[in-house]
Amino acid sequence: MSVDWSIYTLVDPVFFETPARSATEEHLVPSRFAPLPDGWRHRAARIWDMYTPERPHDVEQGWKIHVSATYDNAERVLDTVAEHCLRARVAFKHLRGRHLLDAMNSKYAPRPAGGKFIAVYPRDDAEFARCAQALDRRLAGSEGPYILTDCRWGDGPVHFRYGAFRERWCWTDDGALVLARTGADGRLVPDQRRPTFTLPEGVPVPEFLRPHIERRTAPSGDFGYEVKEALHFSNAGGVYAAVRRADGRRVVLKEARPHTGRDGAGLDAAARLAHEKRVLDRLHSVPGVPEAYELFDFGGHGMLAMEHLDGVPLQRWMVRHHPLVNWTAYSPEGLRDYARRAEALHAAVAALVRRVHAEGVVFGDVHPGNVLVGEDPAAPEEAPEVRLVDFEMAFPSAEATRPTLGYPGFTARHKTGTAVDEHALAVLRLWLYLPLVTSLGICPDKAAALAAEAARQFDLPADFAATVTSCLAEPSGERTERTGAPPLVGAVGDVRLDASPVDWAAVRASLARAVHATATPDRDDRLFPGDPRQFNEAPGAFAHGAAGVLWALSVAGAGREPAYEDWLLRSARADHVRPGFYDGAHGVAHVLDHLGHHDEARELIDRARGGVEEMTDVSLYAGLAGVGLNLLHLAAGDPGHALLKEARELAGRVIGALGDGRPHGIDRARGEAGTHGGLLRGWSGVGLFLLRMHEATDEDAYVRHAVRAVHRDLDLCVLREEGALHVDGGFRSLPYLEIGSVGVGLVADLLSDVTDDARILEALPGLALATRSPLTVESQLFSGRAGLLAAAHALRRHLPGHPPTGRPNRVGPVDPVDPVAEHLGRLHWHALSHRGHLAFPGHGGLRLSMDLATGNAGVLAALSYVTDDGPPPLPFLAHHRLPADNLRRSPGERFEGGDTA
């Protein structure tokens, strides 16, 4: 993942939150820096406290020192390093609290950042050598995890690498904006932060570093296994498929890095791996449990070699067979057949878990990722064989305890012993029908509604819902909300989505009330809670920040709030690293202009111009296409406008990129799986920009280039069995707006108004059919049901079987299928409430979100479009050119037709 969502769930049980904000955490301050010594400056920067001597420190890059630590020794390590830096007058920074250190050492912390507690910035090589030697000596015996990006100095917690001392950014050839340093030729180059130590190209290595580097890069000794494939990585280690050299036996190797992945009991990954070996030894006679071969140390990491068990992960089995995913099986017979197989599979898993219980062990981590399914292709009707893997959370059944780590939605809050597994088994049974159960982690009461819906969809036995719900009930007297006040997150809001008929005006109003109820205008790092990416992009950004929320409230007629606009204006005055539309300055400027702050919008555009000149991203989300579309919007149809001239220059750049044969971060190789094809990340956004250039200039060449752009995205699509076209995402096919085929379809549909290109016209029915996805785990606009709903509304005329095509419908039990009604009817599967108002979960169902991309604002914009004749839920998607005087409406004004174009 590009973002580690788990570390953003450590502080707040309802919303994603930066780990820098903890109401209970003490603030670590070096004892020698309280109060701040004379001649020193202090600055807080996100999760860091920075201390700099006041004499000039103008070194921008060099060999720097990183020091790791554990939760227990953090204060002592900090005081030791700070005292040395005070005497030597060397700048340093440190994580602001031990909870942040725990987060950066956690299992799913970003691997390039894992372990880094303190950074020291020597001015030159000589000072570096003095610091490293002194710190190594003074910290001898101190424990801390190995920092994967670095080389260790000696045997302690001192590490080093070459890199930038201050934050600078540059664009890569494939369109990524990354942290930078100065290269040998004086230009900015990527400051590589991969989770492995590498020597920077063109940087001389001091002789005193060579022994440490040679030891780091030397072979680690005799290793009795040949690694064939990495199956999984985390900050706590990896899992590998391997072959034992001695006898050629296939094995699984599990790696554990010491001092990482500390759980609530204080055990790190290495301790849990040793514990897992003991558990597997105890269960050696249980079929379906891997045999543990040996536990050994290699390069300072724990390694467990165990039996390789055949089978596919349960997630893959479910996707392969589920009739709401595979529409060819979506029939009464197909639903009954799947239910029979799912119940048999669940019974097999439950029997194996209870066999483990019979040996006096609680598995402790039942979830789909820890179940392997073996099926005989020649006898698919036979009951599948199941296996369990990953026993690191297992514990003796005699202990009245429960695991301190767990898979979201599957963990029991107040149960102990074997009841922990019985709870997870009930969740697993529900997951096999409706895999939306991660939201149970924030709203356990949602289980009853999901179980009832699963029973209805699959015609399950009458006692299914009652059995699942009773198994998931909390023990009497153990509810967490004991104050009598309603819970912050509930299963039912003040408006019902599962009623008939649904009052969609009331639904939209409730969604807006939830957004208003969560606003935090007193904070400077966010205005509304949303996806964690708002902490890494501009806090006012369109996708995950304030701008998109304010835009959605406006176009949905939900009014405006001066405090919110003041917040956005303050945000606009800050430096914007990213100039793009959805992640940076241009999206903020778009909304400021929409709200009537035209001068402030233009000033922000002017300040972003230098970043646009350097930009290599071509996409609508973060690149040239999004910037160009916004410039056209601000030019407002004036053929002599200076911004139209700038847009024309950007169009020339994207046309050049379109023709140079390079992937530009979208299609890494023509037709290769794992692409970013689609509206926001793919070539279709480029096509949309070029189409709008045609409308602004009446130059037909832009249409030809727009068609070429959509063709490049069509090259990335695959035809599914039911006739839908999806973008081939590698491990799965994708129909969504951000990355996926319905985003391609929206641009193809717009182009069909101005071209009769045969390939586009042939593709449109399959692209429209992709809007029909009965089982969609996410509710969000960019990559979920709300986006599919909006696209279905826009592409309805191209659906097979829908007028005016007259072609027979090829899928589903309903003829013709209306995906708009289908999505509206299933939106309640995802819906929760916050303080009584309708609210939707963000990424993975882990927390609620209010942003445009993943949360309430996006659902609100989609429902305004579909149920209230509002504009499309994203800018620039209108089907016709609007008069210039319509391009700047008063916020909240009723829309008649399309959005700004």
N, C-alpha and C positions, 0 to 999 in steps of 0.2 A: 504494500500500500504506500501511496505517496504521503499519506497522513496517517499517523498512529492515533486512532480514535480512543484507544483504551486509556491513555494517560490523561485524556480530557474528561474522563468519567470519575476521577478520583476525588473531586472536591464537592460537586453538586449532584444530588441524586435525581434531579429533574432535567437539568440542562447541561449541555457540554460547557465546560469551563476550563480556562487556563489553569494549570496546576500552580501558577504563581499566586493565585488567590485562595488562600485557605484561612478560614476564620479562626482555626484553632492552632495554627502553626506558629511556633516561636521564630523570630527573625534572627538568623545567625549574624552576629557582628564580631569580627576579630577583637579580642580583648585589648590589643594595642591600638585599635582604631575607634575606641569608645571612651572619650570623644575623639573626633577626627584630629590627628596630629597637625601641627603647623606645617605648612608647605605641601599639603596634600589636598586633592580634590576627590569628592565622592559623587558618583552618578548611578542612579538606578536605571537599568535598561531591561525591561520585560522580566525575565527570571533571574537576572544577574545583578549583583552589586559590583561596581567597578571603582577601583582606587588607583589614582594616578598622581605621581609627584608633579609639583607645579613647574619644575624646570622643563624645558622643551623636550617633548617626546614625539618626534616627528617620523619615527620609523614606521612604515606602513606594512611591512611584511618581514618575515625571517623565520629562523628556527625558534619555535615556541615550546613551552613546557606545559603539559597537562598533568594534573595530579588527581588520582582517583581516591575514593574513600568508601567506607561503609557507614550505615546509619549510626552504628555505635561509636565509631572513632572520628566522626566528621568534625566535631568541635576541636578536638586536639590537633587533627591534621591542619585545619584552617588556622588555628593559632600559630602553629609551627611555621607554616608557609608565610603567613602575614608578618610574623616577626622578622623573618629573613628579608622579605621584600621591603619592610620599613627601614632596616639597617642599610640595605643595598640600594634603596630608592629605585626599585623596579616596579613597574605597573603590574597589576594583577586584577583578576575578577573571580568571583565565586558564586555558586548557586545560593539563593537567598535563604534557603531553609532546608532542614533535613528531609522534609516531605518531598521537596523537589529532587533531592539526591535520590531518595527512594524511587521516585518516578523515573529518573534517568537510568537507574539500575534495574528497573522492572523488566519483566519478561518481554513485554511488547513495546518497550521504549525504542525510538529510532536507533538502529544499530550504529550509524555514523556518529551519533551523539552519546551513545551509551557509556556510562562510567565517568564522564568528564565532570569533575567537581570544581576544580580550580584551574585557571589558565594564567600563566606567567609570561610576560612579554619583555625579554631581554633586548637591549639596544643593539648588541652586536654579538659575534661569535664568542669573543672572550668573556663577555658578561654571561652569555648562555652557559658556557662551561663552568664558570664559578657557581652559578645558581644551581645547575643540575647536580654538581658534585656535593654542594652543601645540603641541598634538599634530600638527596639520596642518603647522605650520612645521617641527617637528623631524623629522617622518617624510616630508618631501617627497622624492620619488624612490623611496620604498619601495613594493614591489609587494605586491599582495594581491588576491584575488578580490572582485568586487562582492557585497555582502551583499543578497540579494534582498528581504528584509523591510524594508530601511532606505533612507534617502536618503543619498547620498554628500556629505560636506563637502569641497568643493574637488575636487581631482583625485587625491588620494592614498588611503590605506587607511582613512581615518577616516570612519565612518558614524554615523547617529543615527536614533532612533525614540523615540516616546513609549510608555512601558509600565511594568509593575510592576518594583520593585527587589527584591522578595522573593517567594517562592513562596506564592501564594494560589490558591484554586480556587473555581469556581462551576459551577452546573448551567445548561445552556441549555434552551430550550423544547422541543427535540427529544430531550432526555435525555442529552446528552453532558456529561461532567465535564471542564472545560477550565481552563487557567490564567486568572487573573482580575486585574483592577484595579478601583479604585473609580470608579464613574460619577459623572456630574454630580449625581445625586440622592442620593449617598452609599451606594448599594447596589453590590454587586459585579457587574461585567459582564465578558464575555469580553475578555481581552487578546489581540486579534487578532494572529496571527503567520502570516499568509498570505505566500506568496512574491512579494509585490508591496507596494510602499510605499503605505500609506493613512494619511490624517490621522484621528486618533481623534475621534469625535463628541463635541462639547461641550468640547473642550480648546482653550484659546486658544493661538495660534501666535505666539511672539515674533518681532518684526520682523526680528531678525538672522538668523532661519532662512529667511525667505521667499525670498531669492534662490536658495538651494540647492534649496528645494522646487520653485520655479518651473522651475528648470533640469531637475530630475528629472522633472517632470510635463509639460514642454513637448513638442510634437511633435519627433520625432528627425530631422526633415528628410525630404527626398524619398526615398520607398521605392518601388522599381519593381515591387513585387509586392503582390498582394492575398491575404492569408492566408485560406483557407477553413476549415481544420480543423487542430487540434493532434493529431498522430498519436502523439506520445510526449514525455514530459518526464523529465529527470533533472537532478541538480544541475549537470551539465556543460553543459546546454543543452537544446534541444528539436528536434523534427522536425515539419515542418508541410507540409500540402498547400496549394498556392498557385497563383495564376495570374499570369503575367507580364503586366503592364499594357500593354507595348509591342505585343504581338501576340496576347494571349489564350492563350498556350501554358500547358498544365498543367505544373507543376514540383513538385519536392520541395525544400524549404528545410531545410538542416541548420544548426543554430546551435551554436557552441562558445564557452563562457565561459572567458576567460583565467584561468590559475592554478587551474583545477579539473580533477579527473579525472587527476591525475598517475599515470603508470604506472611500472612497474619500471625503465624506461629514463630516467625523469625528464621525459618529455614530457607536457605538459598537453593539454587538449582542443583548444585553438586550434592547437597545433603538429600534432596528429594530423589536424585538419581540413585544414590546408594540405598535409599528406602525402597525405591521401586524394585531394585534387584532382590532385596529381602522378600518383598511381597510376591514377586514372580517365583522365587524359589519355593515359597509356601504353597503356591498354586500350581506347581509343576505337573500335577496329575489331572488338571482340569482341561478337557478338550476345548479349543477355541481361545485359550490363553497362551500367548507366546512363551516359549522356553527361554530363560535367560542363560546365556553361555558364559560370559565373563564381564566383570567390571574392572576397568583398568584406567590408569592415568596416561595421557598422551599430551605432551606440550603444556602441562599444567591444567588441562581440562579433563573432567571426568568423561569416560566413554563406556557405554554399555552395549555389548553385542548381544542381540537376541534373535530368536527365530523369525524368519520372514514368512508371514502368513499371506496366502493368496486371497484375493477378493478385491472388490471395488469399494471405495468409501460410500457410506450410506447416502450421502448427498447425491452422488452420481447415480446411484440406483434409483433414487426418487425422481430425479430429473428425467431419467430414461423411461420411466414407466408411468409417471403421474399424468392422468388424462386431462388435467387443466393446463398442463404444459405441452403435451403431445396431443394435438387436437384430433388426430386420426382415431384416437381412442376415446374421444369425448362423445359418448353415447350412453344410454342407460346400461347397455351390456358392458361397455368399457369401464364405467364407474363401478359397477358391481364386481367386475373382475379385479380391478385395482384394489377395492376394499378387501376382497378375499385375500389377496396376496399381501397387502399391508398388515392385515390382522395376523396372518401366519408369520410374517417376518417379525412383527412386534412380539408375538408369543415366544419366538425363538430367542430374541434378545433378552426378554424377561426371564426365560428359563436359564439362560447362561448366567445372568446376573445373580439369580437366586442360587445357582450352583456355586458361585463364588461366595455367596453368603454362607453356604453350608460349610465352607472351609474357614469360617470365622473372619471374613474380610468384607468390608464395604468398598465397592469400586470407587465411589465418590465423585465420578466425573462422567456420568452417562450423558452423551450428546451425539449427534450424527457424525461428527468428525472422529469419534473414537470407536465407531462400529464399522467393520468390514463385512461385505456381503459376498458370498460365493454362490454363483448360479451356474448350473450346467446348461450351456446353450442348446444342447440336444434334448434337454428335458426341462423346458422353462416352467412347466406346471408343478414340478417338484418343489417341496418346501426348501427355501434357501438355507445354506449353512451360514452362520454368523460367527464373528470373532470380535474380541475386545482388545483394544490396544491402549497404551498410555495409562499406566497404573501409578503414576507419581502422586496422585491425590488419594490413593487407597489408604484405609486405616482399619484397625481391628474393630469388628462389630461390637465387641464388648465395651468399647469406649463411647461414652455419651458425648460425642463431639461431631463436628461437621467440618468439611474442607473450608479453608479460608480463601481459596481461589475457585473459580468456576466459570462455566460457559453461560453467557447472558440468557436469562429466561428459564434456564434449567435448574438453577440453584434454589434450594429450600432455605428460606430466611430463618426459620425457627425450629427446624427438625434436626434430629440427630440419629446416629446409628443407621440401621438399614432403611429407615424411613427416608433418608437422603436419596437413596437409589430408587425407592418406590415412587417418590415425588418426580424424579427425573424421568422415570419410565412412563409416567402418566403424561408428562410434557411431550415425550418422544412419540407417544401414540397420537397425540393431537397434531404434532409437527408433521407426521406422515401424510396428513390430509390438508392442513393449512399451515405451511411453514412460516407463520408470522409471529412465532412465539417469543422472539427476543424481547418484544415489548412487555412481556410479563415481568421482566426485571424491574420495570418502573411502574407497572400497573398489574399486579397479580389478579385483580378482579376481572380483567379482560378475558380470562380463561373461560368463564361461563358462556360468554357470547360466542367466542371462537368455537367452543365445543358444540354448541347448538347449531352453528352454521355448518360445521363439518358434517354433523349428523344429517342435516337437511340436504346438503349438496350430494352426499354419497349414499343417502338412504340407509344409514347405519341403524343398528338395533336401537330400540327405544331407550335402553338404559345407557347408551354410550355417553351422552353428555353428562348425565348425572354421575356416572362412575368416574369420569375424568375430573369433573369439578370437585367431587368429594375427595378424591385422592390429592388434589392440589390445595385443599382448604388448610389454613393455618391452624395450629393447635389452639384450643379455646384459651382466651385470655392473652394471646401473644400478638395481637394486632399492634402495629407500630403507632397508629394514630389513636391516642388515648385521650385526647383533649376534648373530644366532642365536636371539634371543628371538622368540616369535610376535608378529605385528603387533597393534597395539591394536585395529584394526578388521579383521575377516575376513569371508569370504563364508559360512563354515559355523561353526555354534556347537557346543556340546557335546551338543546334542540336535537331531536332524534333523526338520524340518517337512515335507520332501519324501519321507519314508519312509512305508511303509504296513504295519501301522497306526501312527499317530502316538501316542506316549505323552504324552498331554496333561498328566498330572500332572508329568512330567519337564519339559515345556515351561514350565509355570507356575513351577516351581521355578527353572529357569534364568533366566527373565525376572526373578524376584525377586533372584537372585544378582547379576545385572548392576546392578540398582538399588542394592543394598548396596555393590557395588564402586565405585560412583561418588560415594558420599556424601562431602560436605566439611563436617562439622560445625564445623570451625575457621573457616569463613568466615561473615560476617554478612550477605552480600548474596544468598546462595543456599545451600540445603542439597543439592539435587540439580541436575545440569545439565538444562536444559529449553529451552523456547522463549525467544527474547529478550524476550518480553513480561514475563517474570518480573522483569526489571530496571526495568520501567516501572510495574508493578502492585506489590502487596505481595509481598515475597519469600516470605511464607508462604502465599500465596493458593491457593485450591482448584484452579483451572484449570492454572496454570503453575508454581506454587510447591510448597512442602513439604507443605501440608495435604492436597492431593489425592493425593500420593504415599503419605503415611502412611495415608490412608483406604483406598486401593487395596490396599496391603500387608495391612492389617487384614482387610478383607472377603474377601480371597483366602486368608486363613489363613496368611500368610507371616510372622507373628510381629511383635514389637515390639522396639524398640531404645531404651533410656533416653536415649542421647545425642541421638537424633532428637527425642524429645519435649521434652527440655530446650531444644533449639534452637527448636522451635515455641513453647514458652512464652516464651522471650526475644523472639522475633519478635512475639508477641502483645502484649508490653508496650510496643512502639514505637508511635508515632503512626500511625494508619491514615487516610490521606486518603480512601480508598475504603471505603464501608461495605458494599458488595455481597457477594453470596454467592461467586461464582466469582472475583472480582477483589479481594476485600477482607476486612473484619473478620468478616462473618457466616460466611463459609466456614471461616475459621480457628477461630472459636468452635464451629462445628458439629463439627469434628474434635476439638478439645479436649474437648468434652462426650462425644463418642464414646469417647475414650481414658480417660475417667474424671476429667478435670480440670474438674469442674462449676463450681467457684467461679471459676476463671480464665475459663471460657467466659462466665459471666454478667457478670463484671466487664468483659470486652471488649464484650459487647452493650451494657452501660450506657454505655460511652465512645463507642460508635458511634451512639447515639441521635440526637444533634444532626445528624449527617450524613444520617441517614435522613429527618429532618424536612424537610431542604432538597432531597432527592432528587427528580428529575423523570423519571429512567429508570424504565420500568415492567417491564423484562424480567427473566427468571430469571437471566441471567448477571450483571448489574451493578445491578439495579434492585429495585423494590418487590416484584415477585413472588418473587424469590429470598429477600429478607429475610423476607417474610411466611411462606414455607414453612419457613424455619428457626425462626421464632417458634412456629409450630404444632408443630414437632418438639420444641422445648424445653418447650412447654406440656404435652406428653405426655398429651393427652386430658383434662386437668383443666378442666372447664367454668368454673371460677372463677379460673383462673390469670390473673395480670396480663398475661402475654405474649399470651394469647388475645385480650384486649381490644385490645392494640396491633395484633395481626394483623387484627382486625376493622376497625380504623381504616385500615390499609393497603389492605384489600380495598375499602373505600369509595373510596379514592383511585384504585385501578386501574379500578374500575367507572366512575368519572367520566371517566377517560382513555379508556376503551373507548367511551363514548358521546359524546365531544365532537367527533368527526369529524376530529381532527388525527392526523397520521401517527406522532408520538412517536418518530421515528427508525427506525420499522419499515417501514411502507408510506408512502413519501414522498408518494404520491398514490394513491388507491384503484386497485389493479390495475396500477400503473405498474411497469415493469421496474426491476431494480436494488434489490430490497427485501431486508429482513432476516427474512422470515417463517421460523418454525421454533421449535424447543423453547427454545433458550437465548437467542436474540436477538429472537424474534418474539412474536406474540400467543398462541401455544400455551403458552408458559410462564406467561402470565397465566391462561390457561384451567386449567392444572394447579393453580395456587394457589387459584383459585376453587372447583375441584372439591374440594380438600382442606378448604377452608372449609366446604363443604357437609357433608363427613364429620365435621368437628369440631363443627358446630352443628345439623345436621339441618335446615337451612333450604334449601328447594328453590329459592329465588330464585338462590342461588349457582350452581346447575346451569344455569339459563337464561343467566346471564351467561357462564359457562364455554363454553357452546355458541356464544354470540355471538363470543367471542374466537377460537375455532377457526374459525368461519366467516370471520373477517377474514383469517386465514392462508390458508384455502382460496381466498379471493378472489385471492390472490397466486400461485396455482398454475396451471400449464399442463399440458394432457394431451399426452403424447408419443405418437408413432405406435404404439409397442408396448403402449400402455394404461397406462403408469405416470404418476402425477402427480408433477411436480417443482415446486419454487418457482422462479419466473422471476427469475433473478438478473441479467437484462439481457444480458450478453455470453454467458452460458451458463445452463443450468438446473441446479438444485442438489437433490440428494436427501438431504443429510447431516443429522446431529443438531443441530449448532450453528445453522446456517442451512440449511434444506432441508426436504424433505417427509417424510422418515421420522420426524423429530422431531415434526412435526404428527401423523403417524400414531400415535405412542405415546400422545399425549394423547387423540386421537380414540378409540383403543382403550379407554382407561380410561373415557372418557365413555360408551362404548357399553354399559358395565355398568349405567349408571344412567339412560340416556335412549334413546329410540327415534327421535331426530332423523333424519329421512329423508336430509338432505344428508350428515351424518356417516356414516351406514351406507352410502350410495352411494359415498362417497369412499374408504372403507377398503380395498377391493380394489386400487384404483390407488395408494394410499399404501403398501400392503404390497408391491405389485409394484416400487415404487421401491427397496426394499431389495436388489433384484437388480441389481447393476451389475458385470458381468463384468470390465470394465477400470476399475480405481480406482487412480489414481496414488499416493495417500497411504495409509499404513497406519493412520493415527491414529484415535482414538476420536471426536473432535469433527467431523472433516471427512474421514473416510476409511473404509477397509475395516473396521476394528474396530467403528466405530459402526454401519455397515450390517449387520455380522454380528449385533451385539446386537439391533438393531431387527428383523432377520429372525426371530430367535428369539422375540421378543416378539409379532410380528405374523403368525406363520406361519399361524394359523387363518384369516386373511383372504385368503391368497394365492389368486388364481384357479387352479383346477385342483387345489387341495389339499383334502383332507377338512376340514370337513364340507361344503364348498360344492358339490362335484360338478361344477363348471363345467370345461370343457376348458381345458387350458393353451394360451396364445396365443403363447408365445415359446419359442425355443431348440430345440436338437436333442434334449433330454432331456424325457421326459414322465412324471410332472410334474417340473419343475425344483425343486430344493431349494436355495434361496439360502444356507441355513446351511452345508450341505455344500460348496457352491460357494466361499464365502468361506474356510472352513477349508482347503479344498484349494488355494487360491491365496495363502494368507498367506505361504507361503515365497517368493513373488516378491519380497517386501519385506525379508525377514529378513536381518540381518547378525549379527555377533557382536562383543562387546567383551570383551577378555581371555578369550576362549573362551566367554563366556556369550551367550545370545540377546539381541539388541538391535535396536531398530527406529529408523529415521531419523525425524527431525522434519520441520518444514516444508520442502517442496520437495526432500527428500532431501539437503539441504546438510550437515547434521550429525546426529549421534545425539541422541536426547532421552529423558529418563526421566520426564517429567511426565505428568499424567493426560490433558491435552487432546491432546497430540501424540505421546507417546512410550510407553515400556515400561509405565508404570503404567496407562495407558488400555487397552493391549492385554491386560495381565494381568487387569484388572477385567472386560473383555469375555469373555475365555476362562474366567474363573472362573464367570461367569454362564451361559455356553453349555455348557461341558464339565464343570462340577462342581456344577451346581444351586446356584450362589451367587446373591447378590442382583443386581438390575439394576446396571449399571456406573456409574450416577449416582444420587444420592439422590432420594427422593420419588417413585419410579416404580413402587412396589408396586401389585399389582392388588387388594389388599384392605387394610382397616385392621388393623393389628397390635394386640394387647393392649398396654396401657401398659407392662407389665413387660418387653416385648420391645423397647421403643424405645431402651433403653440396654443393648446387649449388651457383654459383655467382648470387647475386641478380640481377634480371632483365633478367637473361638468359632464353631462350625459354624452356618451359617444354614440354617434350615428354612423355605423359602418366600421371601417378598419382603424388600426392604430397608425401612429406616425410612420411614415415610410422613408 
